[in-house]
Amino acid sequence: MDNSFALIGIGNIMFCDDGLGIYASEYIKRNYDYSKNLTVLDGGGLGFTLMTYFSEYKKVFIVSTTSEGKNSGDIFRFSKDELMSQGTTRQSANEVEVVQMVEICSILDDEMAKVEIIAMKPDNIIPVEANLTQKVQDNFPKLIKKILDSLKDSGMQLTKKNNEITLKEIIKEYANPTQQIHI
């Protein structure tokens, strides 16, 4: 384990708001400059592959959906321990997947990364649609701010680039993929 950090957006863009973590990580990757000790990636449905990140990085930030909160767009930060203490009621595959990976890694690896979850309550994860509901889009800037605050609290300073790639552009690119690769 080294002193690096990973920011991983997880979810499934084909189920509307379920993909908000992926869009958030891509938004950060495309619109901010950051040091080389931060890896920002689209984790999609990594499943058990998440375990490798938990053992390779000092701290892992996961951006996802949550069933916590009363209103769509509510945003939360959870430590690994807070996540584990929330009980067994989970409404999305993302929540179940993250909890299972944290449980397994906690048993297997004494030097597991610190894990922080930054999550938003989705409005709708049912329709098969590569998009975000208006409620989630309206709260997306708050989610990005919460992610940036979490990174800053861990000593990571990101700088906004001059030319913004909008959330709508990112959603459109994911809904209409091409061979173009963004580095």
N, C-alpha and C positions, 0 to 999 in steps of 0.2 A: 504494500500500500504506500502510495506517495502522497505528496501534498497537493494533489490536484482535486478539482471539483468537477462534477457532472450535473448538467441541467437536462433532464429527460422529460419530454412531453409524451404522455401516453394516451391511448384511446383509439377509437375507430372513426375516421372521418366519414365513413359511409352511414353512420347513424347520428347525423345531425350534431347536437351539442356534445356527444360523446367524444368528438375529436378536438375539443377545445384545448387540451394540453398540447396536442401536436401543432395546432395553429399558433399557440403562444410561444412554443420553443422556436418555431420557424420565424415568427415575428422578431424575437430577440436576436436570433442568428443573423437575420437580414438587415436589421435596423440599428445594431449596436456594435461598437468595437469593444473587445475585451481581451484580457491577457491570455497567453497560451496555456495557462494552467486551468482554464475553464473549457470543458467540452460541452457543446450544446448540440443535442440531437433529437431527432424524431424517433421516439421509442415505439410508436405504433402499438402493436400487441406483442411486445417482446416476450411475455410469459416468463418461463424459467430463465431465459437469457438475462433478465434483470439481475440475477444473482451474481453474475460476473462483475457488474458495475458496483455492487455492494461490497465486493472484496478488493477491487482495484483502485477505488478512489477514497480520498479522505472524507469527503462529504458528497452526498447525492441529493439533489433537489428533484422531486418528482412533481410534475404539473399534471393535474387530472381533474376528474369530476368527483363530487362527494354527495352523499345523501344527507349530510348534515345541513342544518339551517332550515328556515321556514320559507324563504323566498328564492325564486330563481335569481341567480346573479350574486347571491351571498358568497363571500370569499373567506377562506380560512387558511391558516398555517398550522400544521400539526407536526409535532416531533414524532419519531418512531414510537415512543412510549405512549404519547397521547392517542395516536392512531390505534395502537393495540388495546387501549383501555376503553374504546368506544363500544365494545360489545360485538355481537355476532350479526347484527342486522345490517346487511349490505344490499344496496339496490342495483349496483352496476358491476359488470365484470371487472372493470378497472379497480374498484375498491377491493374486491375479493382477491384479485391477482396480486396487488401490492401487499396486502396483509399476509397472504400465503408466502410470498418471497421473503418478507421481513421475518416471519416466524421461522422459516427454514434456515435462513442465514444466521439468525440469532442462536440457533442450536448448533450449527456447523462451524461457525467462525467467530472466535473471540475478538478478532480485529476487524469486525464489520464496520463499514463506513457509518458516519452519522447520517441519518436519513431525515429529510424534512419534506413534507408534502404540502404543496400549495394547491388548493383546490377550490373550484367554484361549483355551486349547486346549479345543475343544468335545468333548462326549461323543458327540453324534450329530447330524449335519446331513442325514440321509437322509429320515426320515419327513416326510410332509406333515402338519404339525401346528403350530398357533400356540401354542407352549409352550416351556419350557426343561426339559431333563432335570434330575433331582434333583441330580446331581453339579454341574451348572453353577449351579443355584439355591443349593446349599450354599456355593459359592465366590463367589457374587455380591457379598456384602459386602466381600470382599477386592478384587474388581475395582473397586468404588466407591471404596474407600480408595486404591487405586493411582491412579485417575483424580484424586481430590482431591489426592493428594501431587504428581502431575505438574503440576496447575494451580498449586498452592502454590509449587512450585519455579520457576514462571514469574511469580510475583508476584500470582497471583490467589487471593484469600481468599473462600471460600464459607461461608455460615452456614446451618446446618440449620434448617429451619422446624419449628414446634411440632407440627403435625399431619402425620404421615407417611402418604404414599400408598404402600402396600406393593407389592413386586414382583408378588405374585399379583394385586393389583388392576390393575396396569398391563398385565400379560399378558392378563387377562380383557377389559379395554377394547380392546386391539388385536385380540383374537380375535372380539370382538363390537362392531364399530364402530358409532357413532351419529353424528348430526349435531352433537353437542356439540364445541365447540372450546375448547381450553385455551390460555390466553394467559399 
